[in-house]
Amino acid sequence: MRAHPAGPRHAEVLPAAHLGGPATDLNELDPTIWPRSATRENGVLHLGGIDVRDLAAEHGTPAIVLDEGDFRARARGYAEAFAGGDVFYAGKAFLSRGVARWVDEEGLHLDVCTGGELTVALKAGFPPEKIALHGNNKSRAELKRAVDENVGRVVLDSYVEIVRLAAEAQRAGKTVKVLIRVTVGVEAHTHEYIATAHEDQKFGFSLSGGEAAEAVARVLRQPGLELVGLHSHIGSQIFDTSGFEVSAHRLVGLLRQIRDEHGVELPELDLGGGLGIAYVGGDTPLDVGAVAKELRRIVETECTNAGLPVPRLAVEPGRAIVGPTGVTLYEVGTVKPVETGSGTRTYVSVDGGMSDNLRTALYDAEYTCVLASRASDAPPMLARVVGRHCESGDVVVKDVWLPSDTVPGDLLAVAATGAYCRSMASNYNHTPRPPVVAVADRTSTVLVRRETEDDLMRLDVG
Ligand SMILES: *Cc1c(COP(=O)(O)O)cnc(C)c1O
């Protein structure tokens, strides 16, 4: 995740790209952006074969709808593309017991990074040996629990954690399989990556500074820890494999150094997650099969050159599996045209906002949306979809063309909200968080129910 570079967050002028009007019919659903089951029937958006007006009537708004078939297909696609390796679904993107079961049924492993995420996984009956525990500041209690529950992999992130985990392993009389998180000096976002010698961030052990090699030496001295491999995660929303190439090159360099210095050939290499998805038109996600082939080719070539056996590959997609499968349904509350100085922008307020989708405020993320409860032939208006919270940065979709007859009571659907929306949701302004509803074969199932004011008041014990 990145902090967005400083700059004008919400330009005062209308964006140049929008001055010419919309490129496509406003009722159209771009299949690279919307879930696989999204269709319009008699003008109304359907998800999983269900009319969104029925979904809104049954579950209320805002609601996050997950296309189960799409989720499973994407998970399966990853498992097939990386056959012979392991795919860990990054639970932080969105995790519930139901989703953990889908992940298990489709043959994937699972990444968690807190005791809370671990609890969800274990309560779902997820096999602990297929769970990896991440985090730059895992508590002693979390490490102890990972050992007691026989979590399959712990990804080590600091020297002090090596000692703490080794002590827990010794106490339990167990051997814990670990990977070392290496910061390889590659930072990748979208189409660009930066390769540097130094890493100025909180995660992992620096490769160039020698900390990664030192961590390897320390882990190898701990009888309760079994070093099985190296891990690296270079960024998010990546559309290009070149950053992975540099990362793999540097990691294999360390594998070779470990073999030369310690006589140990590590069997696993985890290249992390970060593959991008289409949020708006023009975003071009990579094909998973092609990525898998390319990563395998890079690692095989590098290992052959180094005279090393090819390790088992692991990847950790979160967004790329759950992101495109989610749609947030909102009801329009107010429609307010505002003069900007260079034209009119219409502020469309919906019944959620930064409490259910923080990404626009946090990263200047882009989204798109459509009028979902009906088709419209009205001329387009340039709109900004905003939430109901007490922040001017409470924006859901910064710039979008909507039909100019959009009125209070209409339903809007925002695409690609499956990842990092519900999982980052807050109770800002004492707003109960929205439900997550799975749809498949004309049936909707609540995965996470809507929070109520009673839920919130239960915590207010003073
Ligand atoms: C966040 C994260 C992921 C998942 O990233 P996506 O962009 O959702 O694919 C994978 N691995 C690690 C270590 C992460 O921190």
The ligand as a Tripos MOL2 file, in Angstrom:
@<TRIPOS>MOLECULE
LIG
   15    15     1     0     0
SMALL
NO_CHARGES

@<TRIPOS>ATOM
      1 C1         -0.9490   -6.8970    1.2570 C.3       1 LIG1
      2 C2         -0.0970   -8.0600    1.0310 C.ar      1 LIG1
      3 C3         -0.4190   -8.9770    0.0330 C.ar      1 LIG1
      4 C4         -1.5920   -8.8140   -0.8750 C.3       1 LIG1
      5 O1         -1.4760   -7.6930   -1.6950 O.3       1 LIG1
      6 P1         -2.5380   -7.4780   -2.8800 P.3       1 LIG1
      7 O2         -2.1360   -6.1690   -3.4690 O.co2     1 LIG1
      8 O3         -3.8810   -7.4480   -2.2700 O.co2     1 LIG1
      9 O4         -2.3690   -8.6230   -3.8130 O.co2     1 LIG1
     10 C5          0.3770  -10.0870   -0.0990 C.ar      1 LIG1
     11 N1          1.4550  -10.2910    0.7050 N.ar      1 LIG1
     12 C6          1.7940   -9.4290    1.6780 C.ar      1 LIG1
     13 C7          2.9510   -9.7200    2.5280 C.3       1 LIG1
     14 C8          1.0370   -8.2750    1.8720 C.ar      1 LIG1
     15 O5          1.3860   -7.4300    2.8380 O.3       1 LIG1
@<TRIPOS>BOND
     1     1     2 1
     2     2     3 ar
     3     2    14 ar
     4     3     4 1
     5     3    10 ar
     6     4     5 1
     7     5     6 1
     8     6     7 2
     9     6     8 1
    10     6     9 1
    11    10    11 ar
    12    11    12 ar
    13    12    13 1
    14    12    14 ar
    15    14    15 1
@<TRIPOS>SUBSTRUCTURE
     1 LIG1         1 GROUP 0 **** ****
